[in-house]
């Protein structure tokens, strides 16, 4: 039986542990503990943390972040990190830096969880950014998170305590990412909100032009920027903001709108000027002819400035009487002065419709005045179509010669083949329709047998539908006869089917040029040329005879008329 008076080796070790505090060696490792400075030897402090042996910590670890001098003395109590309980020399391995880092991590994790800002110092430069000391813990500051705008020189920001926002941290890997930009943006947003609260819509304020873009300019209103859009700079057309303002200019603007959600401010300069559209309907009545300057040309028309701030649109359809489907840039040019007519005014929508061609004389009216029906004109064949020729005339207008009015004695197709584009020809004006912008011409009317002075209309004007006249055969064709009324009257045509009532009488070869015969005027064609008919005359004479023969005065009955007709067969 063992006696307690003679303790074993295990009992002795247990008593020693109790004397040292009752903590196993492995319970110390990896922890931050408090210790007492027992001595200061050269550049190290000897610290007792209650282990079997003391540890030594370089004095420089106490100086960093705590002043240039460590200021330590024997008996001071400090916190250190126990890396190992005992090294090869039998001493405890302690670290003040590690203790500070562990304490800093505990604090940073708490502040990160609460979304608080932390204070740190930028002390080094690494690839892609900078290193920041957060009271012992080293964090990474990406270059994009240094400032709101790119910073060329970071030197003024080095070794200066300043606030940061923790974006991400991983204690296991020892990674911390911070941002100085987030703090600046938050501060700026707070300042912006305070400034916006002091502003109101309609307020007039001075600002400095900070930046100019294609669509406007940004104006500093004393810590907050507002956008001055190009359309709000002036009532007149502004192609680029630099035409009105320059960077650094002090401008007086009016606050048009404040968006509380986006904190954007819209500014205006023209709102401080008098509106030129007031009374525009009275100043520019419909039908008035004005002079303006072409300011802009588009595919659908041209804008003409009547006065600074007031522009009207000349639609492409109102630009020229004769140039159809042509780009406006081929009719007018920018900065050109033009005469226009006011077609419509809408003051509410700030629109004025203008006409360029209306300020000029209608070329068809001018042609009709200069070249009445029956007059002779000359022109170039501009185009030949399947139904006629288009002739270029005075005033940049075209006239058309229908295929039936090109030549006598041949078909319209054959007549078309006689002429080519670019050829100069003479023709008679048959009709001018100003409203439809059409001019009808005739070329065959200038040939043999055609009416002389006075033209077709004058010659045929003396004829009446249903009138029986003596005509002279001018030409024998397969389709009928070309004839002329009287000696110098209008020329017309008797179709084959109108040469007689019976089939034998409808042969054109029965007639000879120069032969005279009676025919009835049955109508007029598009060029007012008369149409004649022998058949119509025969039927009319027969009807008249029947009516006269069968009248009450004659005492004849229908049987008598039929009997007389049978005798004459």
PAZAZA-412705 format. One record per residue (C-alpha): residue number from 1; x negated, y negated, z negated. Coordinates in Angstrom, 2 decimals, padded with zeros to 5 digits. Layout:
# residues N
R     k         X         Y         Z
R   NUM         X         Y         Z
...
//
This chain:
# residues 569
R     k         X         Y         Z
R     1    000.00    000.00    000.00
R     2   -001.47   -003.29    001.10
R     3   -002.04   -006.08   -001.40
R     4   -001.22   -009.70   -000.72
R     5   -004.45   -010.70   -002.43
R     6   -006.37   -009.51    000.61
R     7   -004.79   -011.14    003.74
R     8   -005.42   -009.65    007.18
R     9   -006.93   -011.54    010.18
R    10   -003.40   -012.07    011.65
R    11   -002.22   -013.52    008.40
R    12   -005.19   -015.91    008.42
R    13   -004.37   -017.09    011.98
R    14   -000.76   -017.64    011.00
R    15   -001.80   -019.77    008.02
R    16   -004.13   -021.77    010.27
R    17   -001.30   -022.51    012.72
R    18    000.91   -023.65    009.89
R    19   -001.87   -025.94    008.64
R    20   -002.18   -027.44    012.19
R    21    001.51   -028.15    012.39
R    22    003.03   -024.87    013.26
R    23    003.04   -025.45    017.03
R    24    001.67   -022.90    019.47
R    25   -000.96   -024.07    021.93
R    26    001.26   -023.51    024.93
R    27    003.89   -025.72    023.31
R    28    001.59   -028.72    023.68
R    29    000.56   -028.33    027.30
R    30    002.49   -030.45    029.79
R    31    003.93   -032.75    027.13
R    32    003.49   -036.37    026.12
R    33    002.56   -036.53    022.43
R    34    001.43   -039.15    019.95
R    35   -002.13   -039.15    018.70
R    36   -004.46   -041.20    016.51
R    37   -007.76   -042.75    017.61
R    38   -010.43   -041.35    015.33
R    39   -013.44   -042.86    017.05
R    40   -014.56   -044.91    020.07
R    41   -017.70   -043.51    021.66
R    42   -019.22   -045.47    024.57
R    43   -016.46   -045.60    027.25
R    44   -014.15   -043.04    025.69
R    45   -011.66   -042.91    022.87
R    46   -011.57   -039.81    020.63
R    47   -007.94   -038.94    019.91
R    48   -006.49   -036.43    017.42
R    49   -003.09   -035.04    018.51
R    50   -002.94   -032.28    015.85
R    51   -004.63   -029.52    017.84
R    52   -007.61   -027.37    016.82
R    53   -009.89   -029.91    018.44
R    54   -009.77   -033.54    019.46
R    55   -009.70   -034.90    023.02
R    56   -011.50   -037.71    024.78
R    57   -009.77   -040.26    027.11
R    58   -011.66   -042.86    029.25
R    59   -011.06   -046.40    028.00
R    60   -010.28   -047.55    031.58
R    61   -007.03   -045.59    031.45
R    62   -005.89   -047.88    028.66
R    63   -006.97   -051.06    030.47
R    64   -004.89   -050.61    033.69
R    65   -001.67   -052.49    033.40
R    66   -002.40   -053.45    029.81
R    67   -004.90   -056.24    030.38
R    68   -008.52   -056.34    031.42
R    69   -009.65   -055.17    027.94
R    70   -008.28   -052.09    026.29
R    71   -008.14   -053.73    022.81
R    72   -008.23   -050.40    020.99
R    73   -009.59   -049.66    017.51
R    74   -009.91   -046.67    015.23
R    75   -006.62   -045.75    013.61
R    76   -004.41   -046.97    016.51
R    77   -001.60   -044.63    017.49
R    78   -001.25   -043.96    021.24
R    79    000.74   -041.68    023.56
R    80   -001.19   -039.25    025.75
R    81   -000.41   -036.35    028.04
R    82   -001.75   -032.90    027.05
R    83   -003.09   -031.35    030.23
R    84   -004.80   -028.40    028.49
R    85   -005.10   -027.47    024.81
R    86   -008.74   -026.46    025.14
R    87   -011.34   -026.70    027.90
R    88   -014.64   -024.89    028.30
R    89   -016.23   -027.18    025.68
R    90   -013.46   -026.40    023.21
R    91   -011.95   -029.89    023.46
R    92   -008.36   -030.84    024.26
R    93   -007.87   -032.34    027.75
R    94   -005.80   -035.52    027.34
R    95   -004.69   -038.29    029.80
R    96   -003.34   -041.75    029.14
R    97   -002.58   -042.30    032.87
R    98   -000.51   -039.14    033.05
R    99    001.34   -040.17    029.90
R   100    002.16   -043.53    031.42
R   101    003.37   -041.83    034.65
R   102    005.59   -039.41    032.81
R   103    007.09   -042.23    030.76
R   104    007.52   -044.30    033.92
R   105    009.28   -041.42    035.71
R   106    011.73   -041.01    032.82
R   107    012.53   -044.72    032.96
R   108    012.72   -044.81    036.79
R   109    015.09   -041.85    036.97
R   110    017.40   -043.59    034.56
R   111    017.27   -046.88    036.49
R   112    017.68   -045.08    039.84
R   113    020.79   -043.35    038.55
R   114    022.25   -046.69    037.45
R   115    021.28   -048.43    040.76
R   116    019.11   -050.98    038.96
R   117    016.21   -052.86    040.45
R   118    012.72   -052.00    039.21
R   119    009.63   -054.17    038.94
R   120    006.39   -053.23    040.61
R   121    003.19   -054.44    042.19
R   122    002.00   -053.83    045.77
R   123   -001.64   -052.73    045.33
R   124   -002.66   -050.80    048.42
R   125   -002.11   -050.22    052.14
R   126   -001.47   -046.76    053.64
R   127   -000.37   -045.45    057.01
R   128    003.12   -046.70    057.76
R   129    003.41   -048.94    054.73
R   130    002.08   -049.81    051.26
R   131    001.64   -048.35    047.76
R   132    003.46   -049.86    044.78
R   133    002.67   -049.41    041.10
R   134    005.89   -049.01    039.12
R   135    004.39   -049.24    035.66
R   136    002.33   -046.10    036.14
R   137    004.27   -044.29    038.85
R   138    003.06   -044.81    042.42
R   139    005.75   -045.40    045.06
R   140    005.71   -045.76    048.86
R   141    006.95   -048.98    050.49
R   142    007.63   -048.45    054.26
R   143    006.53   -051.33    056.50
R   144    010.13   -051.82    057.69
R   145    011.27   -052.36    054.09
R   146    008.85   -055.18    053.21
R   147    011.03   -058.07    054.38
R   148    014.19   -058.93    056.32
R   149    012.05   -060.10    059.22
R   150    008.69   -058.68    060.34
R   151    005.82   -059.94    058.15
R   152    002.49   -060.61    059.84
R   153    000.45   -061.25    056.67
R   154    001.24   -059.22    053.54
R   155   -001.69   -060.58    051.51
R   156    000.44   -063.16    049.63
R   157    002.68   -060.32    048.44
R   158   -000.14   -058.14    047.07
R   159   -000.77   -057.80    043.28
R   160    002.31   -059.92    042.50
R   161    004.99   -058.44    040.18
R   162    008.30   -058.44    042.06
R   163    011.58   -056.53    042.16
R   164    012.18   -053.42    044.31
R   165    015.09   -051.11    044.99
R   166    014.50   -047.33    044.74
R   167    015.80   -045.66    047.90
R   168    014.77   -042.08    047.12
R   169    012.82   -040.18    044.46
R   170    011.76   -036.55    043.97
R   171    010.02   -035.87    040.64
R   172    009.06   -032.33    041.53
R   173    007.15   -033.53    044.57
R   174    006.15   -036.80    042.97
R   175    007.69   -038.89    045.79
R   176    009.28   -042.32    045.32
R   177    010.38   -044.59    048.20
R   178    011.21   -048.22    047.43
R   179    012.46   -051.26    049.38
R   180    011.79   -054.95    048.93
R   181    014.05   -055.77    051.90
R   182    017.15   -054.35    050.17
R   183    016.58   -056.71    047.25
R   184    016.17   -059.68    049.59
R   185    019.30   -058.79    051.55
R   186    021.34   -058.42    048.40
R   187    020.05   -061.71    047.08
R   188    020.69   -063.34    050.43
R   189    024.24   -061.95    050.51
R   190    024.88   -063.36    047.05
R   191    023.53   -066.75    048.09
R   192    025.52   -066.56    051.35
R   193    028.73   -065.89    049.44
R   194    028.04   -068.85    047.17
R   195    027.40   -071.11    050.18
R   196    030.49   -069.87    052.07
R   197    032.63   -070.65    049.03
R   198    031.51   -074.26    049.37
R   199    032.52   -074.46    053.06
R   200    035.97   -074.75    054.61
R   201    037.46   -074.58    058.10
R   202    037.68   -077.98    059.75
R   203    034.76   -079.34    057.72
R   204    032.23   -081.49    059.60
R   205    028.63   -080.74    058.65
R   206    025.06   -081.34    059.89
R   207    022.78   -078.43    060.72
R   208    019.48   -077.58    062.39
R   209    019.28   -075.45    065.55
R   210    017.24   -072.34    064.65
R   211    017.63   -070.16    067.73
R   212    019.12   -070.35    071.24
R   213    020.55   -067.44    073.22
R   214    022.36   -067.13    076.55
R   215    025.73   -067.20    074.79
R   216    025.12   -069.94    072.23
R   217    022.93   -071.23    069.41
R   218    022.46   -070.39    065.71
R   219    022.60   -073.41    063.43
R   220    021.20   -073.43    059.87
R   221    023.75   -075.05    057.57
R   222    021.44   -075.10    054.57
R   223    020.74   -071.44    053.82
R   224    023.43   -069.90    055.96
R   225    023.66   -069.66    059.76
R   226    026.65   -070.39    061.95
R   227    027.17   -069.58    065.63
R   228    027.77   -072.44    068.04
R   229    029.15   -070.68    071.12
R   230    028.33   -072.12    074.53
R   231    032.05   -072.65    075.28
R   232    032.37   -074.84    072.17
R   233    029.43   -077.12    072.95
R   234    031.22   -079.39    075.41
R   235    034.45   -079.69    077.36
R   236    032.40   -079.81    080.54
R   237    030.88   -076.64    082.03
R   238    027.63   -075.60    080.29
R   239    025.69   -072.92    082.15
R   240    023.09   -072.49    079.38
R   241    022.94   -073.90    075.82
R   242    019.48   -075.37    076.50
R   243    021.20   -077.90    078.77
R   244    022.77   -079.47    075.66
R   245    020.52   -078.74    072.64
R   246    016.98   -077.64    071.74
R   247    015.48   -075.66    068.85
R   248    014.83   -077.98    065.91
R   249    017.57   -080.47    066.86
R   250    019.81   -081.75    064.08
R   251    023.41   -081.50    065.26
R   252    026.76   -082.48    063.83
R   253    029.26   -079.63    064.08
R   254    032.72   -078.71    062.91
R   255    033.47   -075.40    061.19
R   256    036.06   -073.75    063.42
R   257    036.48   -070.43    061.65
R   258    035.12   -068.54    058.62
R   259    035.47   -064.76    058.56
R   260    035.42   -063.78    054.90
R   261    035.04   -060.08    055.70
R   262    031.97   -060.40    057.93
R   263    030.85   -063.75    056.46
R   264    030.43   -065.12    059.98
R   265    030.88   -068.81    060.68
R   266    031.97   -070.19    064.07
R   267    030.99   -073.77    064.89
R   268    032.00   -076.31    067.51
R   269    030.72   -079.59    068.89
R   270    033.34   -080.41    071.52
R   271    036.00   -080.43    068.80
R   272    034.50   -083.73    067.64
R   273    035.11   -085.30    071.08
R   274    038.35   -086.52    072.64
R   275    040.15   -083.84    074.65
R   276    040.10   -084.77    078.37
R   277    043.10   -082.49    079.02
R   278    045.44   -084.79    077.13
R   279    047.61   -086.47    079.77
R   280    046.03   -084.43    082.59
R   281    049.42   -083.77    084.24
R   282    049.98   -087.53    084.57
R   283    046.42   -088.25    085.63
R   284    046.42   -085.50    088.28
R   285    049.91   -085.25    089.82
R   286    050.75   -082.51    092.29
R   287    049.97   -083.62    095.83
R   288    047.25   -086.08    094.84
R   289    044.04   -086.02    096.89
R   290    040.86   -086.27    094.81
R   291    037.10   -085.98    095.15
R   292    035.23   -083.51    092.96
R   293    031.97   -081.59    092.64
R   294    031.64   -077.84    093.11
R   295    030.25   -076.42    089.82
R   296    030.60   -072.67    090.26
R   297    031.34   -070.22    093.07
R   298    032.87   -066.77    092.59
R   299    034.30   -064.08    094.84
R   300    037.83   -065.34    094.22
R   301    037.21   -069.04    094.72
R   302    035.25   -072.13    093.68
R   303    035.51   -074.36    090.59
R   304    035.57   -078.10    091.23
R   305    034.90   -080.62    088.46
R   306    037.26   -083.59    088.68
R   307    035.77   -085.29    085.61
R   308    033.54   -084.11    082.72
R   309    035.58   -081.47    080.92
R   310    038.21   -080.90    083.59
R   311    037.71   -078.34    086.33
R   312    040.14   -076.94    088.84
R   313    040.05   -073.72    090.82
R   314    040.23   -073.63    094.60
R   315    041.39   -070.09    095.29
R   316    039.79   -068.37    098.25
R   317    043.16   -068.40    100.04
R   318    043.28   -072.21    099.79
R   319    039.80   -072.94    101.09
R   320    040.17   -072.97    104.88
R   321    042.91   -072.98    107.48
R   322    041.00   -070.82    109.89
R   323    038.30   -068.88    107.95
R   324    040.12   -065.89    106.50
R   325    038.53   -063.21    104.29
R   326    035.30   -065.19    104.01
R   327    033.27   -065.51    100.79
R   328    033.72   -069.01    099.28
R   329    029.93   -069.44    099.27
R   330    030.01   -069.58    103.07
R   331    032.46   -072.50    103.00
R   332    031.15   -074.65    100.13
R   333    027.95   -074.84    098.06
R   334    027.21   -075.69    094.42
R   335    026.89   -079.45    093.69
R   336    028.67   -080.30    096.96
R   337    031.22   -083.11    096.83
R   338    034.55   -082.07    098.32
R   339    038.00   -083.56    098.81
R   340    040.79   -081.47    097.33
R   341    044.55   -081.66    096.75
R   342    046.25   -080.88    093.44
R   343    048.61   -077.92    093.92
R   344    049.61   -077.13    090.32
R   345    048.80   -078.33    086.78
R   346    049.22   -076.28    083.57
R   347    048.05   -078.44    080.66
R   348    048.86   -075.77    078.05
R   349    046.62   -073.20    079.72
R   350    044.16   -075.90    080.81
R   351    044.36   -074.89    084.45
R   352    044.54   -076.91    087.63
R   353    045.04   -075.23    090.99
R   354    043.42   -077.09    093.87
R   355    043.51   -076.77    097.63
R   356    040.62   -077.55    099.91
R   357    042.40   -076.96    103.21
R   358    045.41   -079.04    102.14
R   359    043.18   -082.11    102.04
R   360    042.55   -081.63    105.75
R   361    044.97   -081.77    108.68
R   362    046.59   -078.50    109.66
R   363    044.66   -077.53    112.84
R   364    047.81   -076.05    114.40
R   365    049.64   -079.33    113.90
R   366    046.68   -081.20    115.36
R   367    046.61   -078.83    118.35
R   368    050.35   -079.22    118.96
R   369    049.98   -083.00    118.95
R   370    047.05   -082.95    121.35
R   371    048.22   -080.10    123.59
R   372    052.01   -080.01    124.01
R   373    053.79   -077.07    125.65
R   374    053.01   -076.98    129.38
R   375    049.55   -078.54    129.09
R   376    046.46   -076.76    130.35
R   377    043.61   -075.79    128.04
R   378    040.23   -074.10    128.40
R   379    038.56   -071.72    125.99
R   380    036.31   -068.74    125.49
R   381    037.67   -065.21    125.29
R   382    036.94   -064.34    121.66
R   383    038.46   -060.89    121.63
R   384    040.40   -058.49    123.89
R   385    042.97   -056.21    122.29
R   386    045.34   -053.60    123.69
R   387    048.10   -056.19    123.97
R   388    046.31   -059.35    125.08
R   389    043.42   -061.81    124.93
R   390    042.49   -064.18    122.10
R   391    041.14   -067.51    123.36
R   392    039.09   -069.92    121.20
R   393    040.60   -073.42    121.31
R   394    039.98   -076.92    119.94
R   395    040.12   -077.24    116.16
R   396    038.66   -073.77    115.57
R   397    042.02   -072.10    116.28
R   398    042.80   -069.19    118.57
R   399    045.54   -068.78    121.12
R   400    046.81   -065.48    122.51
R   401    047.54   -064.59    126.13
R   402    049.90   -061.64    126.18
R   403    048.97   -058.94    128.70
R   404    052.14   -059.75    130.67
R   405    051.02   -063.36    131.10
R   406    047.50   -062.70    132.39
R   407    048.09   -062.16    136.11
R   408    050.79   -061.63    138.76
R   409    051.32   -058.46    140.74
R   410    049.42   -056.00    138.50
R   411    050.13   -054.17    135.27
R   412    049.16   -055.67    131.93
R   413    046.51   -052.99    131.40
R   414    044.91   -053.78    134.73
R   415    045.06   -057.51    134.00
R   416    043.27   -056.97    130.65
R   417    040.47   -055.14    132.44
R   418    039.76   -058.24    134.53
R   419    038.42   -060.25    131.57
R   420    035.56   -059.84    129.10
R   421    034.59   -061.30    125.76
R   422    032.66   -064.57    126.11
R   423    034.28   -065.51    129.42
R   424    035.60   -069.08    129.85
R   425    039.20   -069.19    131.07
R   426    042.02   -071.70    131.63
R   427    045.57   -071.21    130.39
R   428    048.91   -072.96    129.97
R   429    050.33   -073.63    126.48
R   430    053.61   -071.69    126.30
R   431    054.47   -072.15    122.62
R   432    052.98   -073.42    119.33
R   433    054.39   -072.08    116.03
R   434    052.77   -074.19    113.32
R   435    054.41   -072.32    110.43
R   436    053.26   -068.90    111.63
R   437    049.96   -070.33    112.89
R   438    050.42   -068.91    116.37
R   439    049.67   -070.33    119.82
R   440    051.03   -068.54    122.90
R   441    049.19   -069.06    126.19
R   442    049.72   -067.99    129.78
R   443    047.10   -067.60    132.50
R   444    049.17   -066.36    135.44
R   445    051.30   -069.50    135.27
R   446    048.34   -071.34    136.83
R   447    048.31   -069.02    139.85
R   448    050.19   -069.22    143.18
R   449    053.93   -069.56    142.78
R   450    053.79   -070.65    139.18
R   451    055.65   -073.84    138.16
R   452    053.64   -076.99    138.69
R   453    053.67   -079.99    136.38
R   454    056.03   -079.63    133.49
R   455    055.12   -076.00    132.77
R   456    057.25   -072.92    132.34
R   457    059.44   -074.40    129.67
R   458    060.27   -077.44    131.80
R   459    060.93   -075.35    134.90
R   460    063.14   -072.85    133.16
R   461    064.87   -075.51    131.10
R   462    067.22   -076.31    133.98
R   463    068.40   -072.69    134.22
R   464    071.24   -071.30    132.14
R   465    072.08   -067.75    131.20
R   466    074.80   -066.42    133.56
R   467    073.98   -068.94    136.28
R   468    073.70   -067.60    139.85
R   469    070.78   -069.05    141.82
R   470    069.03   -068.42    145.11
R   471    065.56   -066.98    144.61
R   472    062.65   -066.36    146.96
R   473    060.65   -063.12    146.85
R   474    057.05   -063.88    145.94
R   475    055.80   -060.34    145.52
R   476    057.12   -056.81    145.98
R   477    056.07   -054.28    143.34
R   478    057.05   -050.71    142.48
R   479    058.79   -051.92    139.37
R   480    060.71   -054.75    141.01
R   481    060.37   -058.19    142.57
R   482    058.55   -061.30    141.43
R   483    060.77   -064.22    142.51
R   484    060.99   -067.98    142.24
R   485    064.17   -069.99    141.73
R   486    064.59   -072.60    144.46
R   487    061.58   -074.08    146.21
R   488    059.57   -075.13    143.14
R   489    061.54   -073.73    140.23
R   490    060.63   -071.25    137.52
R   491    059.27   -067.87    138.44
R   492    060.90   -064.73    137.11
R   493    061.23   -061.01    137.63
R   494    063.99   -058.71    138.94
R   495    063.56   -055.21    137.59
R   496    064.06   -052.27    139.93
R   497    067.26   -051.24    138.16
R   498    068.64   -054.76    138.63
R   499    068.15   -054.91    142.42
R   500    071.62   -053.44    143.05
R   501    074.51   -051.52    141.63
R   502    073.87   -048.41    143.74
R   503    070.68   -046.33    143.71
R   504    070.02   -046.98    147.42
R   505    070.06   -050.70    146.73
R   506    067.46   -050.34    143.96
R   507    064.50   -049.74    146.29
R   508    062.02   -052.69    146.17
R   509    060.70   -051.80    149.64
R   510    064.03   -053.02    151.10
R   511    062.79   -056.58    150.49
R   512    060.04   -058.66    152.00
R   513    057.96   -061.55    150.71
R   514    059.70   -064.82    151.56
R   515    063.16   -063.22    151.68
R   516    065.89   -065.13    149.88
R   517    068.70   -063.57    147.82
R   518    071.20   -064.56    145.18
R   519    070.68   -063.37    141.59
R   520    072.07   -064.12    138.14
R   521    069.97   -065.45    135.24
R   522    070.34   -062.76    132.53
R   523    067.95   -064.13    129.89
R   524    064.45   -065.38    129.08
R   525    061.37   -063.55    127.79
R   526    059.04   -064.62    124.93
R   527    057.29   -067.21    127.11
R   528    060.69   -068.59    128.23
R   529    060.27   -067.05    131.65
R   530    063.72   -066.28    133.25
R   531    064.90   -062.76    134.08
R   532    067.11   -062.32    137.18
R   533    069.53   -059.55    138.24
R   534    071.27   -058.87    141.58
R   535    073.27   -056.09    139.93
R   536    074.62   -058.45    137.28
R   537    075.68   -060.89    140.01
R   538    077.50   -058.12    141.90
R   539    079.35   -056.95    138.80
R   540    080.29   -060.49    137.88
R   541    081.64   -061.20    141.38
R   542    083.59   -057.94    141.36
R   543    085.12   -058.72    138.01
R   544    086.07   -062.17    139.17
R   545    087.68   -060.76    142.34
R   546    089.65   -058.21    140.35
R   547    090.87   -060.84    137.98
R   548    091.87   -063.13    140.82
R   549    093.39   -060.37    142.97
R   550    095.35   -059.02    140.07
R   551    096.67   -062.34    138.76
R   552    100.41   -062.97    138.26
R   553    100.36   -065.49    141.08
R   554    099.33   -062.91    143.65
R   555    102.17   -060.61    142.68
R   556    099.90   -057.58    143.18
R   557    100.08   -054.61    140.89
R   558    097.31   -052.26    139.82
R   559    098.54   -049.81    142.51
R   560    098.21   -052.47    145.19
R   561    094.61   -053.22    144.06
R   562    093.69   -049.52    144.14
R   563    095.33   -049.07    147.48
R   564    093.42   -052.00    148.90
R   565    090.25   -050.60    147.49
R   566    090.93   -047.21    149.19
R   567    091.47   -048.89    152.55
R   568    088.10   -050.62    152.28
R   569    086.21   -047.39    151.65
//
